[in-house]
Amino acid sequence: TIPTLIGASASGTCLFSALHQAVQLLGEPSAVPDTEVERFLADADKRGADLSRGVSWKVFRAFLAQLKRVGSRISLKDLEYNRQRTGHRGIAGIKRLKLEDGFYIVAANTMGVWHAFVLEV
């Protein structure tokens, strides 16, 4: 079984980049301070966490909790509300989605490594 991971960069941090880009596009750059990303990644490195294949949803939720503690308005509830698990339904499941105008963080699996990017609808 391949664990669910999100990330495509050699350091496994594209999910953080996608989140950062999304808040920039929303005009809320302070919602994801670079210093908090750096602190989170440094702490993960100290614990010996291997993020080279991406970030698990559990790790991402821990990062969002850290952001909340420092006053970010990012809501895990909002992200969970829009979270779509397509599984084997693949593109057919995505085609059935009814997306409102806005920005979405999209993650897709390729050969066991997840890639994350921002989608504007």
N, CA, C and O atoms as a printed pandas DataFrame, in Angstrom:
     atom_number atom_name residue_name chain_id  residue_number  x_coord  y_coord  z_coord
0              1         N          THR        A               1    0.836   -1.180    0.000
1              2        CA          THR        A               1    0.000    0.000    0.000
2              3         C          THR        A               1    0.879    1.241    0.000
3              4         O          THR        A               1    1.806    1.350    0.802
4              5         N          ILE        A               2    0.593    2.162   -0.886
5              6        CA          ILE        A               2    1.324    3.430   -0.960
6              7         C          ILE        A               2    0.595    4.442   -0.101
7              8         O          ILE        A               2   -0.599    4.667   -0.300
8              9         N          PRO        A               3    1.289    5.066    0.863
9             10        CA          PRO        A               3    0.608    6.077    1.687
10            11         C          PRO        A               3    0.194    7.278    0.846
11            12         O          PRO        A               3    0.823    7.596   -0.163
12            13         N          THR        A               4   -0.859    7.927    1.273
13            14        CA          THR        A               4   -1.335    9.116    0.576
14            15         C          THR        A               4   -0.405   10.274    0.885
15            16         O          THR        A               4   -0.283   10.692    2.036
16            17         N          LEU        A               5    0.247   10.790   -0.142
17            18        CA          LEU        A               5    1.205   11.883    0.004
18            19         C          LEU        A               5    0.862   12.993   -0.967
19            20         O          LEU        A               5    0.286   12.752   -2.028
20            21         N          ILE        A               6    1.219   14.199   -0.600
21            22        CA          ILE        A               6    1.005   15.344   -1.473
22            23         C          ILE        A               6    2.332   16.073   -1.589
23            24         O          ILE        A               6    2.864   16.542   -0.583
24            25         N          GLY        A               7    2.871   16.177   -2.780
25            26        CA          GLY        A               7    4.125   16.890   -2.976
26            27         C          GLY        A               7    4.852   16.380   -4.200
27            28         O          GLY        A               7    4.788   15.186   -4.490
28            29         N          ALA        A               8    5.530   17.230   -4.917
29            30        CA          ALA        A               8    6.248   16.810   -6.109
30            31         C          ALA        A               8    7.681   17.284   -6.123
31            32         O          ALA        A               8    8.493   16.735   -6.868
32            33         N          SER        A               9    8.022   18.265   -5.344
33            34        CA          SER        A               9    9.374   18.799   -5.352
34            35         C          SER        A               9   10.321   17.823   -4.664
35            36         O          SER        A               9    9.883   16.958   -3.906
36            37         N          ALA        A              10   11.603   17.959   -4.924
37            38        CA          ALA        A              10   12.590   17.079   -4.303
38            39         C          ALA        A              10   12.508   17.137   -2.787
39            40         O          ALA        A              10   12.794   16.154   -2.104
40            41         N          SER        A              11   12.119   18.281   -2.268
41            42        CA          SER        A              11   11.990   18.417   -0.817
42            43         C          SER        A              11   10.581   18.076   -0.337
43            44         O          SER        A              11   10.326   18.079    0.867
44            45         N          GLY        A              12    9.663   17.781   -1.258
45            46        CA          GLY        A              12    8.302   17.401   -0.899
46            47         C          GLY        A              12    7.438   18.545   -0.422
47            48         O          GLY        A              12    6.472   18.331    0.310
48            49         N          THR        A              13    7.769   19.751   -0.824
49            50        CA          THR        A              13    7.084   20.921   -0.270
50            51         C          THR        A              13    6.134   21.625   -1.235
51            52         O          THR        A              13    5.758   22.771   -0.986
52            53         N          CYS        A              14    5.737   20.982   -2.318
53            54        CA          CYS        A              14    4.885   21.705   -3.273
54            55         C          CYS        A              14    3.505   22.001   -2.697
55            56         O          CYS        A              14    2.855   22.947   -3.141
56            57         N          LEU        A              15    3.034   21.216   -1.717
57            58        CA          LEU        A              15    1.750   21.543   -1.093
58            59         C          LEU        A              15    1.842   22.875   -0.363
59            60         O          LEU        A              15    0.914   23.682   -0.423
60            61         N          PHE        A              16    2.956   23.110    0.326
61            62        CA          PHE        A              16    3.150   24.386    1.007
62            63         C          PHE        A              16    3.212   25.519   -0.016
63            64         O          PHE        A              16    2.670   26.601    0.211
64            65         N          SER        A              17    3.876   25.264   -1.142
65            66        CA          SER        A              17    3.954   26.273   -2.207
66            67         C          SER        A              17    2.577   26.568   -2.783
67            68         O          SER        A              17    2.245   27.726   -3.036
68            69         N          ALA        A              18    1.770   25.526   -2.992
69            70        CA          ALA        A              18    0.421   25.724   -3.527
70            71         C          ALA        A              18   -0.435   26.520   -2.548
71            72         O          ALA        A              18   -1.173   27.418   -2.956
72            73         N          LEU        A              19   -0.341   26.199   -1.267
73            74        CA          LEU        A              19   -1.104   26.942   -0.259
74            75         C          LEU        A              19   -0.662   28.403   -0.230
75            76         O          LEU        A              19   -1.489   29.312   -0.168
76            77         N          HIS        A              20    0.643   28.614   -0.275
77            78        CA          HIS        A              20    1.189   29.979   -0.276
78            79         C          HIS        A              20    0.700   30.749   -1.501
79            80         O          HIS        A              20    0.307   31.910   -1.394
80            81         N          GLN        A              21    0.727   30.102   -2.659
81            82        CA          GLN        A              21    0.265   30.755   -3.886
82            83         C          GLN        A              21   -1.223   31.076   -3.799
83            84         O          GLN        A              21   -1.647   32.150   -4.225
84            85         N          ALA        A              22   -2.018   30.167   -3.257
85            86        CA          ALA        A              22   -3.464   30.394   -3.141
86            87         C          ALA        A              22   -3.763   31.616   -2.284
87            88         O          ALA        A              22   -4.598   32.440   -2.657
88            89         N          VAL        A              23   -3.096   31.747   -1.143
89            90        CA          VAL        A              23   -3.382   32.903   -0.282
90            91         C          VAL        A              23   -2.874   34.196   -0.912
91            92         O          VAL        A              23   -3.446   35.263   -0.689
92            93         N          GLN        A              24   -1.802   34.106   -1.698
93            94        CA          GLN        A              24   -1.337   35.287   -2.439
94            95         C          GLN        A              24   -2.421   35.733   -3.421
95            96         O          GLN        A              24   -2.746   36.918   -3.501
96            97         N          LEU        A              25   -2.975   34.778   -4.166
97            98        CA          LEU        A              25   -4.013   35.089   -5.147
98            99         C          LEU        A              25   -5.272   35.633   -4.489
99           100         O          LEU        A              25   -5.995   36.430   -5.088
100          101         N          LEU        A              26   -5.536   35.210   -3.269
101          102        CA          LEU        A              26   -6.698   35.697   -2.522
102          103         C          LEU        A              26   -6.441   37.039   -1.849
103          104         O          LEU        A              26   -7.343   37.615   -1.240
104          105         N          GLY        A              27   -5.201   37.542   -1.958
105          106        CA          GLY        A              27   -4.859   38.816   -1.329
106          107         C          GLY        A              27   -4.657   38.711    0.171
107          108         O          GLY        A              27   -4.783   39.705    0.886
108          109         N          GLU        A              28   -4.342   37.511    0.656
109          110        CA          GLU        A              28   -4.129   37.269    2.090
110          111         C          GLU        A              28   -2.754   36.650    2.335
111          112         O          GLU        A              28   -2.671   35.601    2.975
112          113         N          PRO        A              29   -1.676   37.260    1.851
113          114        CA          PRO        A              29   -0.361   36.622    1.983
114          115         C          PRO        A              29    0.060   36.353    3.423
115          116         O          PRO        A              29    0.850   35.444    3.678
116          117         N          SER        A              30   -0.455   37.126    4.357
117          118        CA          SER        A              30   -0.060   36.927    5.754
118          119         C          SER        A              30   -0.675   35.663    6.354
119          120         O          SER        A              30   -0.308   35.267    7.460
120          121         N          ALA        A              31   -1.604   35.025    5.643
121          122        CA          ALA        A              31   -2.240   33.806    6.152
122          123         C          ALA        A              31   -1.264   32.632    6.210
123          124         O          ALA        A              31   -1.454   31.708    7.000
124          125         N          VAL        A              32   -0.220   32.664    5.379
125          126        CA          VAL        A              32    0.798   31.608    5.374
126          127         C          VAL        A              32    2.174   32.275    5.375
127          128         O          VAL        A              32    2.809   32.399    4.328
128          129         N          PRO        A              33    2.632   32.703    6.555
129          130        CA          PRO        A              33    3.933   33.371    6.619
130          131         C          PRO        A              33    5.076   32.413    6.264
131          132         O          PRO        A              33    5.091   31.260    6.696
132          133         N          ASP        A              34    6.024   32.905    5.477
133          134        CA          ASP        A              34    7.196   32.095    5.129
134          135         C          ASP        A              34    7.889   31.569    6.377
135          136         O          ASP        A              34    8.382   30.441    6.393
136          137         N          THR        A              35    7.924   32.390    7.421
137          138        CA          THR        A              35    8.608   31.974    8.649
138          139         C          THR        A              35    7.954   30.746    9.269
139          140         O          THR        A              35    8.642   29.903    9.845
140          141         N          GLU        A              36    6.628   30.635    9.159
141          142        CA          GLU        A              36    5.935   29.467    9.720
142          143         C          GLU        A              36    6.196   28.215    8.891
143          144         O          GLU        A              36    6.348   27.124    9.441
144          145         N          VAL        A              37    6.248   28.370    7.566
145          146        CA          VAL        A              37    6.586   27.230    6.709
146          147         C          VAL        A              37    7.996   26.765    7.044
147          148         O          VAL        A              37    8.232   25.571    7.229
148          149         N          GLU        A              38    8.930   27.702    7.122
149          150        CA          GLU        A              38   10.321   27.360    7.433
150          151         C          GLU        A              38   10.436   26.693    8.796
151          152         O          GLU        A              38   11.178   25.723    8.952
152          153         N          ARG        A              39    9.707   27.206    9.785
153          154        CA          ARG        A              39    9.752   26.624   11.132
154          155         C          ARG        A              39    9.187   25.205   11.124
155          156         O          ARG        A              39    9.764   24.301   11.730
156          157         N          PHE        A              40    8.065   25.012   10.442
157          158        CA          PHE        A              40    7.441   23.693   10.378
158          159         C          PHE        A              40    8.380   22.689    9.707
159          160         O          PHE        A              40    8.555   21.575   10.201
160          161         N          LEU        A              41    8.981   23.082    8.585
161          162        CA          LEU        A              41    9.884   22.188    7.865
162          163         C          LEU        A              41   11.145   21.897    8.676
163          164         O          LEU        A              41   11.650   20.775    8.655
164          165         N          ALA        A              42   11.655   22.902    9.391
165          166        CA          ALA        A              42   12.833   22.692   10.243
166          167         C          ALA        A              42   12.509   21.718   11.369
167          168         O          ALA        A              42   13.315   20.845   11.688
168          169         N          ASP        A              43   11.328   21.866   11.974
169          170        CA          ASP        A              43   10.907   20.942   13.034
170          171         C          ASP        A              43   10.758   19.524   12.490
171          172         O          ASP        A              43   11.150   18.562   13.151
172          173         N          ALA        A              44   10.196   19.391   11.294
173          174        CA          ALA        A              44   10.039   18.071   10.670
174          175         C          ALA        A              44   11.404   17.446   10.416
175          176         O          ALA        A              44   11.597   16.249   10.629
176          177         N          ASP        A              45   12.346   18.259    9.960
177          178        CA          ASP        A              45   13.703   17.773    9.706
178          179         C          ASP        A              45   14.368   17.305   11.000
179          180         O          ASP        A              45   15.037   16.272   11.018
180          181         N          LYS        A              46   14.184   18.064   12.081
181          182        CA          LYS        A              46   14.748   17.676   13.382
182          183         C          LYS        A              46   14.192   16.340   13.855
183          184         O          LYS        A              46   14.898   15.562   14.497
184          185         N          ARG        A              47   12.924   16.071   13.536
185          186        CA          ARG        A              47   12.292   14.801   13.922
186          187         C          ARG        A              47   12.676   13.669   12.975
187          188         O          ARG        A              47   12.314   12.515   13.205
188          189         N          GLY        A              48   13.406   13.995   11.916
189          190        CA          GLY        A              48   13.815   12.978   10.953
190          191         C          GLY        A              48   12.726   12.605    9.958
191          192         O          GLY        A              48   12.788   11.544    9.337
192          193         N          ALA        A              49   11.734   13.467    9.806
193          194        CA          ALA        A              49   10.639   13.190    8.870
194          195         C          ALA        A              49   11.149   13.273    7.431
195          196         O          ALA        A              49   11.825   14.232    7.060
196          197         N          ASP        A              50   10.821   12.268    6.632
197          198        CA          ASP        A              50   11.204   12.256    5.221
198          199         C          ASP        A              50   10.041   12.795    4.398
199          200         O          ASP        A              50    9.042   12.104    4.200
200          201         N          LEU        A              51   10.169   14.012    3.926
201          202        CA          LEU        A              51    9.115   14.637    3.128
202          203         C          LEU        A              51    9.418   14.576    1.633
203          204         O          LEU        A              51    8.725   15.208    0.834
204          205         N          SER        A              52   10.445   13.821    1.249
205          206        CA          SER        A              52   10.877   13.823   -0.146
206          207         C          SER        A              52    9.805   13.303   -1.106
207          208         O          SER        A              52    9.830   13.635   -2.292
208          209         N          ARG        A              53    8.860   12.488   -0.608
209          210        CA          ARG        A              53    7.778   11.989   -1.466
210          211         C          ARG        A              53    6.483   12.745   -1.227
211          212         O          ARG        A              53    5.439   12.389   -1.774
212          213         N          GLY        A              54    6.550   13.779   -0.418
213          214        CA          GLY        A              54    5.380   14.607   -0.195
214          215         C          GLY        A              54    4.971   14.666    1.262
215          216         O          GLY        A              54    5.673   14.180    2.149
216          217         N          VAL        A              55    3.826   15.269    1.484
217          218        CA          VAL        A              55    3.313   15.528    2.829
218          219         C          VAL        A              55    1.984   14.791    2.985
219          220         O          VAL        A              55    1.095   14.934    2.146
220          221         N          SER        A              56    1.847   14.016    4.038
221          222        CA          SER        A              56    0.575   13.330    4.280
222          223         C          SER        A              56   -0.480   14.344    4.717
223          224         O          SER        A              56   -0.152   15.444    5.160
224          225         N          TRP        A              57   -1.745   13.962    4.586
225          226        CA          TRP        A              57   -2.840   14.835    5.018
226          227         C          TRP        A              57   -2.708   15.112    6.510
227          228         O          TRP        A              57   -2.989   16.222    6.962
228          229         N          LYS        A              58   -2.283   14.112    7.277
229          230        CA          LYS        A              58   -2.104   14.283    8.726
230          231         C          LYS        A              58   -1.050   15.358    9.016
231          232         O          LYS        A              58   -1.252   16.209    9.883
232          233         N          VAL        A              59    0.064   15.317    8.296
233          234        CA          VAL        A              59    1.122   16.318    8.482
234          235         C          VAL        A              59    0.620   17.693    8.055
235          236         O          VAL        A              59    0.899   18.691    8.719
236          237         N          PHE        A              60   -0.119   17.748    6.949
237          238        CA          PHE        A              60   -0.658   19.025    6.484
238          239         C          PHE        A              60   -1.620   19.614    7.509
239          240         O          PHE        A              60   -1.602   20.821    7.753
240          241         N          ARG        A              61   -2.462   18.772    8.113
241          242        CA          ARG        A              61   -3.373   19.252    9.161
242          243         C          ARG        A              61   -2.588   19.799   10.347
243          244         O          ARG        A              61   -2.994   20.791   10.953
244          245         N          ALA        A              62   -1.472   19.166   10.683
245          246        CA          ALA        A              62   -0.630   19.669   11.778
246          247         C          ALA        A              62   -0.082   21.050   11.425
247          248         O          ALA        A              62   -0.006   21.926   12.286
248          249         N          PHE        A              63    0.298   21.246   10.168
249          250        CA          PHE        A              63    0.777   22.556    9.733
250          251         C          PHE        A              63   -0.334   23.596    9.830
251          252         O          PHE        A              63   -0.097   24.715   10.284
252          253         N          LEU        A              64   -1.545   23.235    9.406
253          254        CA          LEU        A              64   -2.669   24.170    9.498
254          255         C          LEU        A              64   -2.968   24.529   10.952
255          256         O          LEU        A              64   -3.318   25.671   11.251
256          257         N          ALA        A              65   -2.830   23.562   11.855
257          258        CA          ALA        A              65   -3.035   23.840   13.283
258          259         C          ALA        A              65   -1.984   24.827   13.782
259          260         O          ALA        A              65   -2.290   25.713   14.581
260          261         N          GLN        A              66   -0.741   24.676   13.309
261          262        CA          GLN        A              66    0.319   25.618   13.679
262          263         C          GLN        A              66   -0.034   27.018   13.186
263          264         O          GLN        A              66    0.129   27.995   13.917
264          265         N          LEU        A              67   -0.517   27.115   11.949
265          266        CA          LEU        A              67   -0.913   28.421   11.414
266          267         C          LEU        A              67   -2.026   29.034   12.250
267          268         O          LEU        A              67   -2.010   30.233   12.527
268          269         N          LYS        A              68   -2.987   28.221   12.649
269          270        CA          LYS        A              68   -4.110   28.712   13.458
270          271         C          LYS        A              68   -3.601   29.275   14.784
271          272         O          LYS        A              68   -4.086   30.306   15.252
272          273         N          ARG        A              69   -2.619   28.592   15.389
273          274        CA          ARG        A              69   -2.070   29.050   16.677
274          275         C          ARG        A              69   -1.403   30.417   16.572
275          276         O          ARG        A              69   -1.344   31.154   17.556
276          277         N          VAL        A              70   -0.898   30.763   15.379
277          278        CA          VAL        A              70   -0.252   32.070   15.216
278          279         C          VAL        A              70   -1.200   33.099   14.608
279          280         O          VAL        A              70   -0.771   34.177   14.197
280          281         N          GLY        A              71   -2.504   32.763   14.551
281          282        CA          GLY        A              71   -3.500   33.746   14.144
282          283         C          GLY        A              71   -3.956   33.707   12.701
283          284         O          GLY        A              71   -4.671   34.612   12.270
284          285         N          SER        A              72   -3.573   32.696   11.934
285          286        CA          SER        A              72   -4.012   32.611   10.543
286          287         C          SER        A              72   -5.515   32.358   10.474
287          288         O          SER        A              72   -6.092   31.697   11.338
288          289         N          ARG        A              73   -6.135   32.900    9.424
289          290        CA          ARG        A              73   -7.577   32.705    9.230
290          291         C          ARG        A              73   -7.877   31.482    8.370
291          292         O          ARG        A              73   -9.039   31.226    8.053
292          293         N          ILE        A              74   -6.865   30.730    7.989
293          294        CA          ILE        A              74   -7.094   29.527    7.192
294          295         C          ILE        A              74   -7.890   28.536    8.025
295          296         O          ILE        A              74   -7.581   28.292    9.192
296          297         N          SER        A              75   -8.916   27.970    7.409
297          298        CA          SER        A              75   -9.816   27.072    8.123
298          299         C          SER        A              75   -9.700   25.646    7.599
299          300         O          SER        A              75   -9.927   25.387    6.417
300          301         N          LEU        A              76   -9.344   24.729    8.487
301          302        CA          LEU        A              76   -9.326   23.319    8.121
302          303         C          LEU        A              76  -10.730   22.867    7.726
303          304         O          LEU        A              76  -10.892   22.011    6.856
304          305         N          LYS        A              77  -11.728   23.439    8.362
305          306        CA          LYS        A              77  -13.119   23.093    8.047
306          307         C          LYS        A              77  -13.424   23.411    6.575
307          308         O          LYS        A              77  -14.077   22.620    5.895
308          309         N          ASP        A              78  -12.958   24.556    6.089
309          310        CA          ASP        A              78  -13.183   24.908    4.684
310          311         C          ASP        A              78  -12.467   23.940    3.746
311          312         O          ASP        A              78  -13.019   23.530    2.725
312          313         N          LEU        A              79  -11.243   23.582    4.099
313          314        CA          LEU        A              79  -10.492   22.655    3.256
314          315         C          LEU        A              79  -11.133   21.271    3.263
315          316         O          LEU        A              79  -11.211   20.628    2.216
316          317         N          GLU        A              80  -11.588   20.808    4.407
317          318        CA          GLU        A              80  -12.252   19.502    4.492
318          319         C          GLU        A              80  -13.564   19.505    3.717
319          320         O          GLU        A              80  -13.906   18.513    3.073
320          321         N          TYR        A              81  -14.303   20.616    3.776
321          322        CA          TYR        A              81  -15.589   20.712    3.081
322          323         C          TYR        A              81  -15.421   20.476    1.585
323          324         O          TYR        A              81  -16.251   19.817    0.960
324          325         N          ASN        A              82  -14.371   21.002    1.026
325          326        CA          ASN        A              82  -14.137   20.895   -0.414
326          327         C          ASN        A              82  -13.232   19.734   -0.797
327          328         O          ASN        A              82  -12.917   19.563   -1.974
328          329         N          ARG        A              83  -12.814   18.941    0.164
329          330        CA          ARG        A              83  -11.899   17.835   -0.129
330          331         C          ARG        A              83  -12.638   16.756   -0.912
331          332         O          ARG        A              83  -13.680   16.263   -0.481
332          333         N          GLN        A              84  -12.088   16.401   -2.058
333          334        CA          GLN        A              84  -12.694   15.398   -2.934
334          335         C          GLN        A              84  -11.742   14.220   -3.058
335          336         O          GLN        A              84  -10.583   14.388   -3.438
336          337         N          ARG        A              85  -12.221   13.056   -2.744
337          338        CA          ARG        A              85  -11.422   11.843   -2.911
338          339         C          ARG        A              85  -11.955   11.116   -4.139
339          340         O          ARG        A              85  -13.039   10.533   -4.087
340          341         N          THR        A              86  -11.220   11.141   -5.228
341          342        CA          THR        A              86  -11.733   10.532   -6.453
342          343         C          THR        A              86  -11.414    9.051   -6.542
343          344         O          THR        A              86  -12.169    8.303   -7.163
344          345         N          GLY        A              87  -10.328    8.607   -5.945
345          346        CA          GLY        A              87   -9.987    7.192   -5.988
346          347         C          GLY        A              87   -9.949    6.665   -7.408
347          348         O          GLY        A              87   -9.346    7.270   -8.294
348          349         N          HIS        A              88  -10.594    5.542   -7.611
349          350        CA          HIS        A              88  -10.585    4.911   -8.931
350          351         C          HIS        A              88  -11.540    5.582   -9.908
351          352         O          HIS        A              88  -11.559    5.239  -11.091
352          353         N          ARG        A              89  -12.319    6.519   -9.434
353          354        CA          ARG        A              89  -13.236    7.225  -10.334
354          355         C          ARG        A              89  -12.482    8.180  -11.238
355          356         O          ARG        A              89  -12.983    8.564  -12.296
356          357         N          GLY        A              90  -11.279    8.569  -10.829
357          358        CA          GLY        A              90  -10.415    9.404  -11.642
358          359         C          GLY        A              90  -11.084   10.625  -12.226
359          360         O          GLY        A              90  -11.788   11.359  -11.534
360          361         N          ILE        A              91  -10.855   10.833  -13.510
361          362        CA          ILE        A              91  -11.322   12.035  -14.189
362          363         C          ILE        A              91  -12.845   12.124  -14.199
363          364         O          ILE        A              91  -13.394   13.226  -14.187
364          365         N          ALA        A              92  -13.538   10.980  -14.222
365          366        CA          ALA        A              92  -15.008   11.005  -14.217
366          367         C          ALA        A              92  -15.525   11.655  -12.937
367          368         O          ALA        A              92  -16.496   12.411  -12.970
368          369         N          GLY        A              93  -14.879   11.361  -11.814
369          370        CA          GLY        A              93  -15.277   11.975  -10.546
370          371         C          GLY        A              93  -15.043   13.469  -10.546
371          372         O          GLY        A              93  -15.846   14.230  -10.006
372          373         N          ILE        A              94  -13.956   13.890  -11.142
373          374        CA          ILE        A              94  -13.641   15.320  -11.210
374          375         C          ILE        A              94  -14.636   16.039  -12.123
375          376         O          ILE        A              94  -15.067   17.151  -11.816
376          377         N          LYS        A              95  -14.995   15.418  -13.228
377          378        CA          LYS        A              95  -15.943   16.041  -14.158
378          379         C          LYS        A              95  -17.300   16.292  -13.513
379          380         O          LYS        A              95  -18.001   17.229  -13.893
380          381         N          ARG        A              96  -17.676   15.466  -12.540
381          382        CA          ARG        A              96  -18.973   15.633  -11.876
382          383         C          ARG        A              96  -18.964   16.727  -10.811
383          384         O          ARG        A              96  -20.023   17.109  -10.313
384          385         N          LEU        A              97  -17.802   17.226  -10.461
385          386        CA          LEU        A              97  -17.729   18.265   -9.432
386          387         C          LEU        A              97  -18.399   19.548   -9.906
387          388         O          LEU        A              97  -18.268   19.940  -11.066
388          389         N          LYS        A              98  -19.101   20.179   -9.015
389          390        CA          LYS        A              98  -19.707   21.483   -9.289
390          391         C          LYS        A              98  -18.905   22.505   -8.487
391          392         O          LYS        A              98  -19.148   22.700   -7.296
392          393         N          LEU        A              99  -17.965   23.146   -9.139
393          394        CA          LEU        A              99  -17.086   24.090   -8.458
394          395         C          LEU        A              99  -17.586   25.515   -8.616
395          396         O          LEU        A              99  -17.922   25.954   -9.716
396          397         N          GLU        A             100  -17.630   26.221   -7.513
397          398        CA          GLU        A             100  -17.947   27.644   -7.557
398          399         C          GLU        A             100  -16.694   28.395   -7.979
399          400         O          GLU        A             100  -15.586   27.870   -7.867
400          401         N          ASP        A             101  -16.861   29.621   -8.464
401          402        CA          ASP        A             101  -15.709   30.434   -8.822
402          403         C          ASP        A             101  -14.824   30.620   -7.598
403          404         O          ASP        A             101  -15.314   30.839   -6.491
404          405         N          GLY        A             102  -13.536   30.529   -7.809
405          406        CA          GLY        A             102  -12.601   30.712   -6.708
406          407         C          GLY        A             102  -11.302   29.987   -6.976
407          408         O          GLY        A             102  -11.021   29.591   -8.108
408          409         N          PHE        A             103  -10.508   29.813   -5.931
409          410        CA          PHE        A             103   -9.219   29.141   -6.014
410          411         C          PHE        A             103   -9.286   27.837   -5.240
411          412         O          PHE        A             103   -9.860   27.774   -4.153
412          413         N          TYR        A             104   -8.695   26.805   -5.810
413          414        CA          TYR        A             104   -8.686   25.484   -5.200
414          415         C          TYR        A             104   -7.262   24.949   -5.194
415          416         O          TYR        A             104   -6.501   25.177   -6.134
416          417         N          ILE        A             105   -6.908   24.243   -4.136
417          418        CA          ILE        A             105   -5.647   23.509   -4.108
418          419         C          ILE        A             105   -5.978   22.107   -4.593
419          420         O          ILE        A             105   -6.830   21.423   -4.027
420          421         N          VAL        A             106   -5.295   21.693   -5.641
421          422        CA          VAL        A             106   -5.552   20.396   -6.257
422          423         C          VAL        A             106   -4.331   19.513   -6.048
423          424         O          VAL        A             106   -3.197   19.953   -6.233
424          425         N          ALA        A             107   -4.570   18.271   -5.662
425          426        CA          ALA        A             107   -3.487   17.300   -5.513
426          427         C          ALA        A             107   -3.822   16.086   -6.364
427          428         O          ALA        A             107   -4.960   15.617   -6.365
428          429         N          ALA        A             108   -2.835   15.579   -7.084
429          430        CA          ALA        A             108   -3.047   14.414   -7.940
430          431         C          ALA        A             108   -1.874   13.458   -7.795
431          432         O          ALA        A             108   -0.732   13.884   -7.624
432          433         N          ASN        A             109   -2.161   12.172   -7.864
433          434        CA          ASN        A             109   -1.153   11.141   -7.673
434          435         C          ASN        A             109   -0.566   10.710   -9.008
435          436         O          ASN        A             109   -1.298   10.426   -9.957
436          437         N          THR        A             110    0.756   10.664   -9.074
437          438        CA          THR        A             110    1.461   10.111  -10.220
438          439         C          THR        A             110    2.546    9.185   -9.691
439          440         O          THR        A             110    3.509    9.643   -9.076
440          441         N          MET        A             111    2.399    7.904   -9.923
441          442        CA          MET        A             111    3.386    6.903   -9.513
442          443         C          MET        A             111    3.726    6.988   -8.027
443          444         O          MET        A             111    4.896    6.907   -7.654
444          445         N          GLY        A             112    2.727    7.149   -7.190
445          446        CA          GLY        A             112    2.932    7.130   -5.748
446          447         C          GLY        A             112    3.397    8.432   -5.136
447          448         O          GLY        A             112    3.580    8.509   -3.921
448          449         N          VAL        A             113    3.594    9.454   -5.946
449          450        CA          VAL        A             113    3.992   10.765   -5.432
450          451         C          VAL        A             113    2.895   11.754   -5.812
451          452         O          VAL        A             113    2.437   11.784   -6.954
452          453         N          TRP        A             114    2.486   12.554   -4.848
453          454        CA          TRP        A             114    1.410   13.507   -5.092
454          455         C          TRP        A             114    1.965   14.862   -5.502
455          456         O          TRP        A             114    2.982   15.320   -4.979
456          457         N          HIS        A             115    1.285   15.488   -6.439
457          458        CA          HIS        A             115    1.641   16.815   -6.930
458          459         C          HIS        A             115    0.530   17.775   -6.526
459          460         O          HIS        A             115   -0.647   17.423   -6.610
460          461         N          ALA        A             116    0.873   18.956   -6.098
461          462        CA          ALA        A             116   -0.134   19.933   -5.675
462          463         C          ALA        A             116    0.041   21.223   -6.461
463          464         O          ALA        A             116    1.158   21.653   -6.747
464          465         N          PHE        A             117   -1.090   21.829   -6.804
465          466        CA          PHE        A             117   -1.065   23.099   -7.522
466          467         C          PHE        A             117   -2.357   23.846   -7.236
467          468         O          PHE        A             117   -3.284   23.294   -6.643
468          469         N          VAL        A             118   -2.416   25.104   -7.659
469          470        CA          VAL        A             118   -3.600   25.937   -7.465
470          471         C          VAL        A             118   -4.388   25.982   -8.768
471          472         O          VAL        A             118   -3.817   26.138   -9.848
472          473         N          LEU        A             119   -5.701   25.843   -8.654
473          474        CA          LEU        A             119   -6.612   25.922   -9.788
474          475         C          LEU        A             119   -7.553   27.094   -9.567
475          476         O          LEU        A             119   -8.148   27.221   -8.496
476          477         N          GLU        A             120   -7.694   27.955  -10.576
477          478        CA          GLU        A             120   -8.663   29.046  -10.507
478          479         C          GLU        A             120   -9.852   28.694  -11.386
479          480         O          GLU        A             120   -9.692   28.362  -12.561
480          481         N          VAL        A             121  -11.051   28.770  -10.806
481          482        CA          VAL        A             121  -12.290   28.495  -11.543
482          483         C          VAL        A             121  -12.997   29.814  -11.758
483          484         O          VAL        A             121  -14.071   29.848  -12.359
